[in-house]
Amino acid sequence: MAASLAKTVADEQDHVTVGELSDWIIKDQRDFALIDIRDKEDFDAGHIEGARHVPLAGLMSEVSLAGLPAGHKVVVYSNGTAHAAQAALLLRLVERDGYALLGGYNHWQAYMNDPEAAGAA
């Protein structure tokens, strides 16, 4: 399993760009769950439409894992990429299809305000 996870990361198949996520939302795709792992205060102050709040510390609980749709991508985000990448890896370790949102919520906000300046990465 470790070799498979390492290949996924090396092949850059463990993340989603803000452009890709924006496209999925615009097209009303329903094959992914969007999870905000930031603090509740940050989530309440603003989050990506359709996101569920599951703090990083509670992500691996039986209740949280049971609430993730089987066979769907699970896109996790924080303010930046680091915690989301760790959460995506943890999800993959328990056989969920975890992906990190590159740049996190901060990059999402910049992209929504000015897609050309922020880029799609």
SULCORKA-V496771 format. One record per helix or strand of 2 or more residues. SS is the DSSP state (hx for helix, st for strand). FROM is the first residue (numbers start at 1). LEN is the number of residues. If there is no record, write none. Layout:
((SS,FROM,LEN) (SS,FROM,LEN))
//
This chain:
((hx,2,9) (st,15,2) (hx,18,9) (st,32,5) (hx,40,6) (st,52,2) (hx,56,3) (hx,62,5) (st,73,5) (hx,82,12) (st,97,5) (hx,104,10) (hx,115,4))
//
